């Protein structure tokens, strides 16, 4: 069913977004504390890979600011 396909549980907070074709429902992703993310990528990424990705994200963010 749709709940299983999109991993929506009774605990999932949903946002209702009106649109031209109807209402879009999407999960609300809570902002997690930055400290909770510390080390989360260290099991799969090397330091060099993390630094490269950080540089990419900074460049994307700088381009979007203008």
Backbone torsions as a table, in degrees:
resi	resn	phi	psi	omega
1	UNK	NA	177.8	-176.4
2	UNK	-65.0	-41.4	-179.8
3	UNK	-58.8	-44.3	-179.2
4	UNK	-68.5	-42.3	-177.8
5	UNK	-60.9	-38.6	-176.6
6	UNK	-106.7	12.1	176.6
7	UNK	54.4	47.4	177.7
8	UNK	-100.4	122.1	179.7
9	UNK	-112.5	178.6	176.9
10	UNK	-68.6	-14.5	178.8
11	UNK	-92.9	-6.2	-177.8
12	UNK	-76.3	126.3	173.9
13	UNK	-83.4	130.8	-179.0
14	UNK	-113.4	145.9	176.0
15	UNK	-107.7	135.3	178.3
16	UNK	-101.7	117.2	-176.4
17	UNK	-118.1	113.6	178.7
18	UNK	-69.4	141.6	178.6
19	UNK	-143.9	177.3	-176.8
20	UNK	-66.7	-26.8	-178.5
21	UNK	-102.5	4.0	-179.9
22	UNK	137.4	-154.4	-177.9
23	UNK	-104.2	129.0	176.3
24	UNK	-95.3	129.3	174.0
25	UNK	-104.8	130.0	176.5
26	UNK	-142.9	148.6	179.8
27	UNK	-66.5	143.6	175.9
28	UNK	-92.8	119.8	179.4
29	UNK	-94.0	113.6	179.8
30	UNK	-68.5	140.4	174.9
31	UNK	-72.7	121.6	179.5
32	UNK	-88.7	154.6	176.2
33	UNK	-62.2	132.2	-177.5
34	UNK	-55.2	-38.0	-178.8
35	UNK	-63.8	-27.9	179.0
36	UNK	-68.4	-23.1	179.8
37	UNK	-86.5	-13.1	-176.2
38	UNK	-54.9	125.5	177.4
39	UNK	82.3	-0.5	-175.3
40	UNK	-66.1	-27.6	-179.7
41	UNK	-96.6	-7.8	-172.5
42	UNK	-66.6	-18.1	179.6
43	UNK	-80.6	-18.9	-177.0
44	UNK	-123.2	-16.9	-178.7
45	UNK	-116.7	144.6	172.9
46	UNK	-82.1	168.1	177.7
47	UNK	-60.4	-41.9	179.4
48	UNK	-62.3	-40.6	177.8
49	UNK	-64.8	-40.6	178.7
50	UNK	-64.8	-42.7	179.3
51	UNK	-65.2	-39.5	177.7
52	UNK	-62.5	-45.5	-179.5
53	UNK	-65.8	-39.3	177.4
54	UNK	-60.4	-42.4	178.0
55	UNK	-62.3	-43.5	178.7
56	UNK	-60.7	-44.3	-179.7
57	UNK	-64.6	-39.1	177.5
58	UNK	-64.0	-41.1	179.2
59	UNK	-65.6	-42.3	177.6
60	UNK	-61.7	-42.6	-179.2
61	UNK	-66.0	-38.9	179.5
62	UNK	-66.8	-38.2	179.7
63	UNK	-68.9	-36.0	-179.5
64	UNK	-75.1	-15.7	-177.3
65	UNK	-76.4	-17.0	-176.6
66	UNK	-103.8	NA	NA
